[in-house]
Amino acid sequence: MRLENLSLGILEGITTAAYRKNKQSQLNRVDERLSLLKVIMRLSHEMKLLSHGQYEEAAKRLTDAGNMLGAWLKTVRKRK
């Protein structure tokens, strides 16, 4: 439940940022939530709630999402 709510919050934050004039503050919040999600996923794996394969797949996807978010933030910062 916590993972689902956090994931939905990230999606909501990205969608909100897309429609805002000042995207940076919203994207920074999304970045914080994404970092928290990574920690929770790692803890879930350590607690054996996720198999190694599940964790590996999630980690790859979270890394990709982080890279895309980082590129978006970099673009927003350059425009200022």
PAKOLDREN-716126 format. One record per atom (N, C-alpha, C, O, CB): atom name; z, x, y. Coordinates in steps of 0.1 Angstrom, whole numbers. Atoms other than C-alpha are relative to their C-alpha. Glycine has a CB too. Example, Ala and Ser with C-alpha at 12.3 -4.5 7.8 and 13.67 -1.06 7.14 Angstrom:
BEGIN
<atom torke="N" Z="0" X="9" Y="-12"/>
<atom torke="CA" Z="78" X="123" Y="-45"/>
<atom torke="C" Z="0" X="9" Y="12"/>
<atom torke="O" Z="7" X="19" Y="12"/>
<atom torke="CB" Z="12" X="-10" Y="0"/>
<atom torke="N" Z="0" X="-9" Y="-11"/>
<atom torke="CA" Z="71" X="137" Y="-11"/>
<atom torke="C" Z="8" X="-8" Y="11"/>
<atom torke="O" Z="9" X="-3" Y="22"/>
<atom torke="CB" Z="-14" X="4" Y="5"/>
***
This chain:
BEGIN
<atom torke="N" Z="0" X="8" Y="-12"/>
<atom torke="CA" Z="0" X="0" Y="0"/>
<atom torke="C" Z="0" X="9" Y="13"/>
<atom torke="O" Z="-7" X="6" Y="22"/>
<atom torke="CB" Z="12" X="-9" Y="0"/>
<atom torke="N" Z="-1" X="-9" Y="-12"/>
<atom torke="CA" Z="9" X="28" Y="25"/>
<atom torke="C" Z="-14" X="7" Y="2"/>
<atom torke="O" Z="-18" X="8" Y="13"/>
<atom torke="CB" Z="11" X="10" Y="-2"/>
<atom torke="N" Z="13" X="-6" Y="-1"/>
<atom torke="CA" Z="-23" X="46" Y="17"/>
<atom torke="C" Z="-11" X="-9" Y="5"/>
<atom torke="O" Z="-20" X="-5" Y="13"/>
<atom torke="CB" Z="-5" X="6" Y="-14"/>
<atom torke="N" Z="10" X="9" Y="-4"/>
<atom torke="CA" Z="-44" X="15" Y="21"/>
<atom torke="C" Z="2" X="-3" Y="15"/>
<atom torke="O" Z="-8" X="-4" Y="22"/>
<atom torke="CB" Z="1" X="-13" Y="-8"/>
<atom torke="N" Z="-2" X="3" Y="-14"/>
<atom torke="CA" Z="-28" X="6" Y="55"/>
<atom torke="C" Z="-4" X="12" Y="9"/>
<atom torke="O" Z="-10" X="10" Y="19"/>
<atom torke="CB" Z="15" X="-3" Y="2"/>
<atom torke="N" Z="3" X="-12" Y="-7"/>
<atom torke="CA" Z="-32" X="42" Y="67"/>
<atom torke="C" Z="-15" X="2" Y="1"/>
<atom torke="O" Z="-21" X="5" Y="11"/>
<atom torke="CB" Z="6" X="12" Y="-6"/>
<atom torke="N" Z="14" X="-2" Y="1"/>
<atom torke="CA" Z="-68" X="43" Y="56"/>
<atom torke="C" Z="-7" X="-11" Y="9"/>
<atom torke="O" Z="-17" X="-8" Y="16"/>
<atom torke="CB" Z="-5" X="-2" Y="-14"/>
<atom torke="N" Z="6" X="11" Y="-8"/>
<atom torke="CA" Z="-76" X="9" Y="73"/>
<atom torke="C" Z="3" X="4" Y="15"/>
<atom torke="O" Z="-5" X="1" Y="23"/>
<atom torke="CB" Z="7" X="-13" Y="-3"/>
<atom torke="N" Z="-3" X="-4" Y="-14"/>
<atom torke="CA" Z="-59" X="22" Y="105"/>
<atom torke="C" Z="-9" X="11" Y="5"/>
<atom torke="O" Z="-13" X="11" Y="16"/>
<atom torke="CB" Z="15" X="6" Y="1"/>
<atom torke="N" Z="10" X="-11" Y="-4"/>
<atom torke="CA" Z="-82" X="53" Y="105"/>
<atom torke="C" Z="-13" X="-7" Y="2"/>
<atom torke="O" Z="-20" X="-4" Y="12"/>
<atom torke="CB" Z="-1" X="10" Y="-12"/>
<atom torke="N" Z="13" X="7" Y="-2"/>
<atom torke="CA" Z="-112" X="30" Y="101"/>
<atom torke="C" Z="0" X="-8" Y="13"/>
<atom torke="O" Z="-10" X="-8" Y="20"/>
<atom torke="CB" Z="-3" X="-9" Y="-12"/>
<atom torke="N" Z="-1" X="7" Y="-13"/>
<atom torke="CA" Z="-100" X="8" Y="129"/>
<atom torke="C" Z="0" X="9" Y="12"/>
<atom torke="O" Z="-7" X="6" Y="22"/>
<atom torke="CB" Z="14" X="-8" Y="0"/>
<atom torke="N" Z="0" X="-10" Y="-11"/>
<atom torke="CA" Z="-94" X="38" Y="151"/>
<atom torke="C" Z="-14" X="5" Y="3"/>
<atom torke="O" Z="-17" X="7" Y="15"/>
<atom torke="CB" Z="10" X="11" Y="-3"/>
<atom torke="N" Z="14" X="-6" Y="-1"/>
<atom torke="CA" Z="-129" X="52" Y="145"/>
<atom torke="C" Z="-9" X="-11" Y="7"/>
<atom torke="O" Z="-16" X="-8" Y="16"/>
<atom torke="CB" Z="-6" X="4" Y="-13"/>
<atom torke="N" Z="8" X="11" Y="-5"/>
<atom torke="CA" Z="-144" X="18" Y="152"/>
<atom torke="C" Z="3" X="-3" Y="15"/>
<atom torke="O" Z="-6" X="-5" Y="23"/>
<atom torke="CB" Z="2" X="-13" Y="-8"/>
<atom torke="N" Z="-4" X="1" Y="-14"/>
<atom torke="CA" Z="-124" X="14" Y="184"/>
<atom torke="C" Z="-5" X="11" Y="9"/>
<atom torke="O" Z="-10" X="8" Y="20"/>
<atom torke="CB" Z="16" X="-1" Y="1"/>
<atom torke="N" Z="5" X="-11" Y="-8"/>
<atom torke="CA" Z="-133" X="48" Y="196"/>
<atom torke="C" Z="-15" X="-1" Y="3"/>
<atom torke="O" Z="-19" X="3" Y="14"/>
<atom torke="CB" Z="3" X="13" Y="-7"/>
<atom torke="N" Z="15" X="1" Y="-2"/>
<atom torke="CA" Z="-170" X="41" Y="192"/>
<atom torke="C" Z="-3" X="-9" Y="12"/>
<atom torke="O" Z="-14" X="-8" Y="18"/>
<atom torke="CB" Z="-7" X="-6" Y="-13"/>
<atom torke="N" Z="3" X="9" Y="-11"/>
<atom torke="CA" Z="-167" X="13" Y="218"/>
<atom torke="C" Z="7" X="3" Y="13"/>
<atom torke="O" Z="6" X="-4" Y="23"/>
<atom torke="CB" Z="4" X="-14" Y="-4"/>
<atom torke="N" Z="-8" X="-4" Y="-12"/>
<atom torke="CA" Z="-144" X="31" Y="243"/>
<atom torke="C" Z="-8" X="10" Y="8"/>
<atom torke="O" Z="-16" X="18" Y="3"/>
<atom torke="CB" Z="13" X="5" Y="-4"/>
<atom torke="N" Z="6" X="-10" Y="-9"/>
<atom torke="CA" Z="-156" X="50" Y="273"/>
<atom torke="C" Z="8" X="13" Y="-1"/>
<atom torke="O" Z="1" X="24" Y="-3"/>
<atom torke="CB" Z="1" X="-5" Y="15"/>
<atom torke="N" Z="-8" X="-12" Y="2"/>
<atom torke="CA" Z="-127" X="75" Y="270"/>
<atom torke="C" Z="4" X="0" Y="-15"/>
<atom torke="O" Z="14" X="-6" Y="-19"/>
<atom torke="CB" Z="13" X="0" Y="9"/>
<atom torke="N" Z="-2" X="0" Y="14"/>
<atom torke="CA" Z="-129" X="83" Y="233"/>
<atom torke="C" Z="10" X="10" Y="-5"/>
<atom torke="O" Z="16" X="9" Y="-16"/>
<atom torke="CB" Z="-13" X="4" Y="-7"/>
<atom torke="N" Z="-8" X="-12" Y="4"/>
<atom torke="CA" Z="-108" X="115" Y="232"/>
<atom torke="C" Z="14" X="-4" Y="-5"/>
<atom torke="O" Z="18" X="0" Y="-15"/>
<atom torke="CB" Z="1" X="10" Y="11"/>
<atom torke="N" Z="-13" X="3" Y="4"/>
<atom torke="CA" Z="-74" X="99" Y="231"/>
<atom torke="C" Z="1" X="-8" Y="-13"/>
<atom torke="O" Z="9" X="-6" Y="-22"/>
<atom torke="CB" Z="7" X="-8" Y="11"/>
<atom torke="N" Z="1" X="8" Y="12"/>
<atom torke="CA" Z="-84" X="74" Y="204"/>
<atom torke="C" Z="-3" X="9" Y="-12"/>
<atom torke="O" Z="2" X="8" Y="-23"/>
<atom torke="CB" Z="-10" X="-11" Y="1"/>
<atom torke="N" Z="4" X="-10" Y="11"/>
<atom torke="CA" Z="-100" X="102" Y="183"/>
<atom torke="C" Z="11" X="9" Y="-3"/>
<atom torke="O" Z="13" X="13" Y="-15"/>
<atom torke="CB" Z="-13" X="8" Y="4"/>
<atom torke="N" Z="-12" X="-8" Y="2"/>
<atom torke="CA" Z="-69" X="123" Y="187"/>
<atom torke="C" Z="10" X="-7" Y="-9"/>
<atom torke="O" Z="16" X="-2" Y="-18"/>
<atom torke="CB" Z="7" X="5" Y="13"/>
<atom torke="N" Z="-8" X="8" Y="8"/>
<atom torke="CA" Z="-49" X="95" Y="172"/>
<atom torke="C" Z="-5" X="-2" Y="-14"/>
<atom torke="O" Z="2" X="-1" Y="-24"/>
<atom torke="CB" Z="2" X="-15" Y="6"/>
<atom torke="N" Z="6" X="1" Y="14"/>
<atom torke="CA" Z="-73" X="91" Y="143"/>
<atom torke="C" Z="2" X="13" Y="-7"/>
<atom torke="O" Z="4" X="13" Y="-19"/>
<atom torke="CB" Z="-16" X="-3" Y="2"/>
<atom torke="N" Z="-2" X="-14" Y="6"/>
<atom torke="CA" Z="-71" X="129" Y="137"/>
<atom torke="C" Z="15" X="1" Y="-5"/>
<atom torke="O" Z="17" X="7" Y="-16"/>
<atom torke="CB" Z="-3" X="11" Y="10"/>
<atom torke="N" Z="-14" X="-1" Y="4"/>
<atom torke="CA" Z="-33" X="126" Y="135"/>
<atom torke="C" Z="2" X="-9" Y="-13"/>
<atom torke="O" Z="9" X="-4" Y="-22"/>
<atom torke="CB" Z="10" X="-6" Y="11"/>
<atom torke="N" Z="-1" X="8" Y="12"/>
<atom torke="CA" Z="-36" X="97" Y="110"/>
<atom torke="C" Z="-7" X="6" Y="-12"/>
<atom torke="O" Z="-2" X="5" Y="-23"/>
<atom torke="CB" Z="-6" X="-14" Y="3"/>
<atom torke="N" Z="7" X="-7" Y="11"/>
<atom torke="CA" Z="-61" X="116" Y="89"/>
<atom torke="C" Z="8" X="11" Y="-5"/>
<atom torke="O" Z="9" X="13" Y="-18"/>
<atom torke="CB" Z="-14" X="5" Y="5"/>
<atom torke="N" Z="-9" X="-11" Y="4"/>
<atom torke="CA" Z="-37" X="146" Y="88"/>
<atom torke="C" Z="11" X="-6" Y="-9"/>
<atom torke="O" Z="15" X="0" Y="-19"/>
<atom torke="CB" Z="5" X="8" Y="11"/>
<atom torke="N" Z="-11" X="6" Y="8"/>
<atom torke="CA" Z="-9" X="123" Y="76"/>
<atom torke="C" Z="-5" X="-5" Y="-13"/>
<atom torke="O" Z="2" X="-4" Y="-23"/>
<atom torke="CB" Z="5" X="-12" Y="8"/>
<atom torke="N" Z="6" X="5" Y="12"/>
<atom torke="CA" Z="-32" X="107" Y="50"/>
<atom torke="C" Z="-2" X="12" Y="-10"/>
<atom torke="O" Z="0" X="11" Y="-22"/>
<atom torke="CB" Z="-14" X="-7" Y="2"/>
<atom torke="N" Z="2" X="-12" Y="8"/>
<atom torke="CA" Z="-40" X="142" Y="37"/>
<atom torke="C" Z="13" X="4" Y="-7"/>
<atom torke="O" Z="14" X="8" Y="-19"/>
<atom torke="CB" Z="-6" X="12" Y="8"/>
<atom torke="N" Z="-13" X="-4" Y="5"/>
<atom torke="CA" Z="-3" X="150" Y="33"/>
<atom torke="C" Z="5" X="-10" Y="-10"/>
<atom torke="O" Z="10" X="-6" Y="-21"/>
<atom torke="CB" Z="11" X="0" Y="12"/>
<atom torke="N" Z="-4" X="10" Y="9"/>
<atom torke="CA" Z="4" X="117" Y="16"/>
<atom torke="C" Z="-7" X="1" Y="-13"/>
<atom torke="O" Z="-2" X="-1" Y="-24"/>
<atom torke="CB" Z="-1" X="-14" Y="6"/>
<atom torke="N" Z="8" X="-2" Y="13"/>
<atom torke="CA" Z="-24" X="123" Y="-9"/>
<atom torke="C" Z="5" X="12" Y="-8"/>
<atom torke="O" Z="6" X="11" Y="-20"/>
<atom torke="CB" Z="-15" X="2" Y="4"/>
<atom torke="N" Z="-5" X="-12" Y="6"/>
<atom torke="CA" Z="-11" X="158" Y="-16"/>
<atom torke="C" Z="13" X="-3" Y="-7"/>
<atom torke="O" Z="15" X="1" Y="-19"/>
<atom torke="CB" Z="1" X="11" Y="9"/>
<atom torke="N" Z="-13" X="4" Y="7"/>
<atom torke="CA" Z="24" X="144" Y="-23"/>
<atom torke="C" Z="-2" X="-9" Y="-11"/>
<atom torke="O" Z="5" X="-8" Y="-22"/>
<atom torke="CB" Z="9" X="-7" Y="11"/>
<atom torke="N" Z="3" X="9" Y="11"/>
<atom torke="CA" Z="9" X="117" Y="-44"/>
<atom torke="C" Z="-4" X="7" Y="-13"/>
<atom torke="O" Z="-1" X="4" Y="-24"/>
<atom torke="CB" Z="-10" X="-11" Y="4"/>
<atom torke="N" Z="5" X="-9" Y="11"/>
<atom torke="CA" Z="-8" X="143" Y="-65"/>
<atom torke="C" Z="12" X="8" Y="-7"/>
<atom torke="O" Z="13" X="9" Y="-19"/>
<atom torke="CB" Z="-11" X="9" Y="4"/>
<atom torke="N" Z="-12" X="-8" Y="5"/>
<atom torke="CA" Z="24" X="164" Y="-68"/>
<atom torke="C" Z="9" X="-9" Y="-8"/>
<atom torke="O" Z="16" X="-4" Y="-17"/>
<atom torke="CB" Z="7" X="7" Y="12"/>
<atom torke="N" Z="-9" X="10" Y="7"/>
<atom torke="CA" Z="43" X="133" Y="-79"/>
<atom torke="C" Z="-6" X="-6" Y="-12"/>
<atom torke="O" Z="-1" X="-15" Y="-18"/>
<atom torke="CB" Z="5" X="-11" Y="10"/>
<atom torke="N" Z="8" X="5" Y="12"/>
<atom torke="CA" Z="17" X="127" Y="-106"/>
<atom torke="C" Z="-4" X="-14" Y="1"/>
<atom torke="O" Z="-6" X="-21" Y="-9"/>
<atom torke="CB" Z="8" X="2" Y="-12"/>
<atom torke="N" Z="5" X="14" Y="-2"/>
<atom torke="CA" Z="6" X="94" Y="-90"/>
<atom torke="C" Z="-15" X="0" Y="0"/>
<atom torke="O" Z="-21" X="-10" Y="-2"/>
<atom torke="CB" Z="6" X="-6" Y="13"/>
<atom torke="N" Z="14" X="-2" Y="0"/>
<atom torke="CA" Z="-29" X="108" Y="-88"/>
<atom torke="C" Z="-4" X="10" Y="-10"/>
<atom torke="O" Z="3" X="21" Y="-11"/>
<atom torke="CB" Z="-6" X="3" Y="14"/>
<atom torke="N" Z="4" X="-11" Y="9"/>
<atom torke="CA" Z="-47" X="127" Y="-115"/>
<atom torke="C" Z="-7" X="11" Y="8"/>
<atom torke="O" Z="-9" X="10" Y="20"/>
<atom torke="CB" Z="-11" X="-5" Y="-11"/>
<atom torke="N" Z="6" X="-12" Y="-7"/>
<atom torke="CA" Z="-62" X="161" Y="-106"/>
<atom torke="C" Z="-14" X="-4" Y="4"/>
<atom torke="O" Z="-18" X="0" Y="16"/>
<atom torke="CB" Z="0" X="12" Y="-10"/>
<atom torke="N" Z="14" X="4" Y="-4"/>
<atom torke="CA" Z="-97" X="146" Y="-106"/>
<atom torke="C" Z="0" X="-10" Y="12"/>
<atom torke="O" Z="-8" X="-9" Y="21"/>
<atom torke="CB" Z="-7" X="-6" Y="-12"/>
<atom torke="N" Z="-1" X="9" Y="-11"/>
<atom torke="CA" Z="-87" X="118" Y="-83"/>
<atom torke="C" Z="4" X="7" Y="13"/>
<atom torke="O" Z="-2" X="4" Y="23"/>
<atom torke="CB" Z="11" X="-11" Y="-3"/>
<atom torke="N" Z="-4" X="-7" Y="-12"/>
<atom torke="CA" Z="-70" X="141" Y="-59"/>
<atom torke="C" Z="-11" X="9" Y="5"/>
<atom torke="O" Z="-13" X="10" Y="17"/>
<atom torke="CB" Z="13" X="9" Y="-3"/>
<atom torke="N" Z="11" X="-8" Y="-4"/>
<atom torke="CA" Z="-99" X="165" Y="-60"/>
<atom torke="C" Z="-11" X="-7" Y="8"/>
<atom torke="O" Z="-16" X="-3" Y="18"/>
<atom torke="CB" Z="-6" X="7" Y="-12"/>
<atom torke="N" Z="11" X="8" Y="-6"/>
<atom torke="CA" Z="-124" X="138" Y="-51"/>
<atom torke="C" Z="5" X="-5" Y="14"/>
<atom torke="O" Z="-2" X="-5" Y="24"/>
<atom torke="CB" Z="-3" X="-12" Y="-9"/>
<atom torke="N" Z="-5" X="4" Y="-12"/>
<atom torke="CA" Z="-101" X="124" Y="-24"/>
<atom torke="C" Z="1" X="11" Y="11"/>
<atom torke="O" Z="-3" X="9" Y="22"/>
<atom torke="CB" Z="14" X="-6" Y="-1"/>
<atom torke="N" Z="0" X="-12" Y="-9"/>
<atom torke="CA" Z="-96" X="159" Y="-9"/>
<atom torke="C" Z="-13" X="3" Y="6"/>
<atom torke="O" Z="-15" X="7" Y="17"/>
<atom torke="CB" Z="6" X="12" Y="-7"/>
<atom torke="N" Z="13" X="-2" Y="-5"/>
<atom torke="CA" Z="-133" X="164" Y="-7"/>
<atom torke="C" Z="-5" X="-10" Y="11"/>
<atom torke="O" Z="-10" X="-6" Y="21"/>
<atom torke="CB" Z="-10" X="0" Y="-12"/>
<atom torke="N" Z="4" X="11" Y="-9"/>
<atom torke="CA" Z="-139" X="131" Y="10"/>
<atom torke="C" Z="8" X="1" Y="14"/>
<atom torke="O" Z="3" X="-1" Y="24"/>
<atom torke="CB" Z="2" X="-14" Y="-6"/>
<atom torke="N" Z="-8" X="-2" Y="-12"/>
<atom torke="CA" Z="-110" X="137" Y="35"/>
<atom torke="C" Z="-4" X="12" Y="8"/>
<atom torke="O" Z="-4" X="12" Y="20"/>
<atom torke="CB" Z="15" X="1" Y="-4"/>
<atom torke="N" Z="6" X="-11" Y="-7"/>
<atom torke="CA" Z="-124" X="171" Y="43"/>
<atom torke="C" Z="-12" X="-3" Y="7"/>
<atom torke="O" Z="-14" X="1" Y="18"/>
<atom torke="CB" Z="-2" X="12" Y="-10"/>
<atom torke="N" Z="13" X="5" Y="-7"/>
<atom torke="CA" Z="-158" X="156" Y="50"/>
<atom torke="C" Z="3" X="-8" Y="12"/>
<atom torke="O" Z="-3" X="-6" Y="23"/>
<atom torke="CB" Z="-9" X="-7" Y="-10"/>
<atom torke="N" Z="-4" X="8" Y="-11"/>
<atom torke="CA" Z="-142" X="130" Y="72"/>
<atom torke="C" Z="6" X="8" Y="11"/>
<atom torke="O" Z="3" X="6" Y="23"/>
<atom torke="CB" Z="10" X="-11" Y="-5"/>
<atom torke="N" Z="-6" X="-9" Y="-10"/>
<atom torke="CA" Z="-122" X="156" Y="90"/>
<atom torke="C" Z="-10" X="8" Y="8"/>
<atom torke="O" Z="-10" X="10" Y="20"/>
<atom torke="CB" Z="10" X="9" Y="-6"/>
<atom torke="N" Z="11" X="-8" Y="-6"/>
<atom torke="CA" Z="-153" X="177" Y="96"/>
<atom torke="C" Z="-8" X="-9" Y="10"/>
<atom torke="O" Z="-12" X="-4" Y="21"/>
<atom torke="CB" Z="-9" X="6" Y="-11"/>
<atom torke="N" Z="8" X="9" Y="-8"/>
<atom torke="CA" Z="-172" X="147" Y="110"/>
<atom torke="C" Z="8" X="-3" Y="13"/>
<atom torke="O" Z="3" X="-4" Y="24"/>
<atom torke="CB" Z="-4" X="-13" Y="-7"/>
<atom torke="N" Z="-9" X="4" Y="-11"/>
<atom torke="CA" Z="-142" X="137" Y="132"/>
<atom torke="C" Z="1" X="12" Y="10"/>
<atom torke="O" Z="0" X="11" Y="22"/>
<atom torke="CB" Z="13" X="-4" Y="-5"/>
<atom torke="N" Z="-1" X="-12" Y="-8"/>
<atom torke="CA" Z="-139" X="173" Y="144"/>
<atom torke="C" Z="-12" X="2" Y="9"/>
<atom torke="O" Z="-11" X="6" Y="20"/>
<atom torke="CB" Z="3" X="12" Y="-9"/>
<atom torke="N" Z="12" X="-2" Y="-7"/>
<atom torke="CA" Z="-175" X="175" Y="154"/>
<atom torke="C" Z="-1" X="-11" Y="11"/>
<atom torke="O" Z="-6" X="-7" Y="22"/>
<atom torke="CB" Z="-13" X="-2" Y="-9"/>
<atom torke="N" Z="0" X="10" Y="-10"/>
<atom torke="CA" Z="-172" X="142" Y="173"/>
<atom torke="C" Z="9" X="3" Y="11"/>
<atom torke="O" Z="6" X="2" Y="23"/>
<atom torke="CB" Z="4" X="-14" Y="-6"/>
<atom torke="N" Z="-10" X="-4" Y="-10"/>
<atom torke="CA" Z="-141" X="154" Y="191"/>
<atom torke="C" Z="-6" X="12" Y="9"/>
<atom torke="O" Z="-4" X="12" Y="21"/>
<atom torke="CB" Z="13" X="4" Y="-6"/>
<atom torke="N" Z="6" X="-12" Y="-7"/>
<atom torke="CA" Z="-159" X="187" Y="200"/>
<atom torke="C" Z="-10" X="-5" Y="10"/>
<atom torke="O" Z="-11" X="0" Y="21"/>
<atom torke="CB" Z="-6" X="10" Y="-10"/>
<atom torke="N" Z="10" X="6" Y="-9"/>
<atom torke="CA" Z="-188" X="167" Y="215"/>
<atom torke="C" Z="6" X="-7" Y="12"/>
<atom torke="O" Z="2" X="-5" Y="23"/>
<atom torke="CB" Z="-9" X="-9" Y="-8"/>
<atom torke="N" Z="-7" X="7" Y="-11"/>
<atom torke="CA" Z="-165" X="145" Y="235"/>
<atom torke="C" Z="7" X="9" Y="10"/>
<atom torke="O" Z="6" X="7" Y="22"/>
<atom torke="CB" Z="11" X="-10" Y="-6"/>
<atom torke="N" Z="-6" X="-10" Y="-9"/>
<atom torke="CA" Z="-146" X="175" Y="249"/>
<atom torke="C" Z="-10" X="7" Y="8"/>
<atom torke="O" Z="-7" X="10" Y="20"/>
<atom torke="CB" Z="9" X="10" Y="-9"/>
<atom torke="N" Z="11" X="-7" Y="-7"/>
<atom torke="CA" Z="-178" X="192" Y="259"/>
<atom torke="C" Z="-5" X="-8" Y="12"/>
<atom torke="O" Z="-9" X="-3" Y="22"/>
<atom torke="CB" Z="-11" X="4" Y="-9"/>
<atom torke="N" Z="6" X="9" Y="-10"/>
<atom torke="CA" Z="-189" X="162" Y="279"/>
<atom torke="C" Z="9" X="-1" Y="13"/>
<atom torke="O" Z="5" X="-5" Y="23"/>
<atom torke="CB" Z="-2" X="-14" Y="-5"/>
<atom torke="N" Z="-9" X="1" Y="-11"/>
<atom torke="CA" Z="-158" X="164" Y="301"/>
<atom torke="C" Z="-1" X="11" Y="10"/>
<atom torke="O" Z="6" X="11" Y="20"/>
<atom torke="CB" Z="14" X="-1" Y="-5"/>
***
